[in-house]
Amino acid sequence: MFRFAPLAITTCLLLAAGAAAAKAPVDAQLLKRGRAIAQANCGRCHAVGPRGESANPKSPPFRHLARKYPLHNLEEALAEGIVVGHEGVEMPPFRLSAAQIEALLAYLNSVQR
């Protein structure tokens, strides 16, 4: 008979829950909120949808961001406020709440090609 330490059992359960969550479909309302956040804060320069060109050619379309950056790395920058220039056109400063970051990152992941 095998005996598992409580920590080992808890760790296994957390890993299983995380794997199940990773496969779960993304909530349509979360994606809708994420798209609205992207459009309001970024749409002036970036193409935020699955098609189209960015208004500012130096601003990458959102559907291509994962080619250059691991999207999960944007979480901290979004919380602290991203300050980036696109060769003469500065991004407006903004900070997002944890719920807004979750929605925006879910949306960004949904439009990657």
C-alpha positions as CSV (number, residue, x, y, z in Angstrom):
1,M,0.0,0.0,0.0
2,F,1.3,3.4,-0.9
3,R,1.0,6.5,1.3
4,F,1.3,10.0,-0.1
5,A,2.1,13.0,1.9
6,P,-0.6,15.7,1.9
7,L,1.6,18.1,0.1
8,A,2.2,15.6,-2.7
9,I,-1.5,15.0,-3.1
10,T,-2.3,18.7,-3.1
11,T,0.4,19.3,-5.7
12,C,-1.0,16.6,-8.0
13,L,-4.5,18.0,-7.7
14,L,-3.3,21.5,-8.5
15,L,-1.4,20.2,-11.5
16,A,-4.5,18.3,-12.7
17,A,-6.7,21.3,-12.2
18,G,-4.3,23.5,-14.1
19,A,-4.1,21.1,-17.0
20,A,-7.9,21.0,-17.2
21,A,-8.2,24.8,-17.1
22,A,-5.6,25.1,-19.9
23,K,-7.9,22.9,-22.1
24,A,-11.1,24.7,-21.1
25,P,-12.7,27.0,-23.7
26,V,-12.2,30.7,-23.1
27,D,-15.3,32.6,-22.0
28,A,-16.8,34.6,-24.8
29,Q,-17.6,37.5,-22.5
30,L,-13.9,37.6,-21.4
31,L,-12.8,37.8,-25.0
32,K,-15.4,40.5,-25.7
33,R,-14.0,42.6,-22.7
34,G,-10.5,42.0,-23.9
35,R,-11.2,43.2,-27.4
36,A,-12.9,46.3,-26.0
37,I,-9.9,47.0,-23.9
38,A,-7.6,46.5,-26.9
39,Q,-9.7,48.7,-29.1
40,A,-10.0,51.5,-26.5
41,N,-6.3,51.6,-25.5
42,C,-4.4,50.3,-28.5
43,G,-6.7,50.5,-31.6
44,R,-5.5,54.0,-32.6
45,C,-2.2,52.5,-33.7
46,H,-2.4,48.7,-33.7
47,A,-4.6,46.4,-35.7
48,V,-6.2,44.6,-32.8
49,G,-8.3,42.1,-34.7
50,P,-7.5,39.0,-36.6
51,R,-7.2,40.9,-39.9
52,G,-6.2,44.3,-41.1
53,E,-3.1,46.5,-41.0
54,S,-2.0,48.8,-38.1
55,A,-2.7,52.5,-38.6
56,N,0.9,53.1,-37.5
57,P,3.2,50.8,-39.6
58,K,5.6,50.7,-36.7
59,S,2.9,49.3,-34.4
60,P,2.7,45.5,-34.8
61,P,-0.7,43.9,-35.4
62,F,-1.8,42.2,-32.3
63,R,-2.2,38.9,-34.1
64,H,1.6,38.8,-34.6
65,L,2.7,39.8,-31.0
66,A,3.5,36.2,-30.0
67,R,6.0,36.0,-32.8
68,K,8.1,38.6,-30.9
69,Y,7.1,38.3,-27.3
70,P,5.8,35.5,-25.0
71,L,2.4,36.9,-24.2
72,H,2.4,35.8,-20.6
73,N,5.4,38.2,-20.1
74,L,3.1,41.2,-20.8
75,E,1.2,40.7,-17.6
76,E,3.6,42.6,-15.4
77,A,4.1,45.4,-18.0
78,L,0.4,45.8,-18.3
79,A,0.0,46.1,-14.5
80,E,2.8,48.6,-14.2
81,G,2.0,50.6,-17.3
82,I,3.6,50.0,-20.7
83,V,5.7,52.9,-22.0
84,V,7.0,52.1,-25.5
85,G,7.7,54.2,-28.5
86,H,7.1,53.1,-32.1
87,E,9.7,55.4,-33.7
88,G,8.2,58.8,-33.2
89,V,4.7,57.7,-32.1
90,E,4.6,57.2,-28.4
91,M,2.1,54.8,-26.8
92,P,-0.2,56.6,-24.4
93,P,0.5,55.5,-20.8
94,F,-2.1,53.3,-19.2
95,R,-2.4,50.7,-16.4
96,L,-4.8,47.9,-16.3
97,S,-6.5,46.1,-13.3
98,A,-5.9,42.3,-12.8
99,A,-9.3,41.6,-14.4
100,Q,-8.6,43.8,-17.4
101,I,-5.2,42.1,-17.9
102,E,-6.8,38.7,-17.8
103,A,-9.3,39.7,-20.4
104,L,-6.7,41.4,-22.7
105,L,-4.3,38.5,-22.5
106,A,-7.1,36.0,-23.3
107,Y,-8.1,38.2,-26.3
108,L,-4.5,38.5,-27.4
109,N,-4.0,34.7,-27.3
110,S,-7.2,34.2,-29.2
111,V,-6.1,36.3,-32.3
112,Q,-2.5,34.9,-32.6
113,R,-1.6,33.4,-36.0
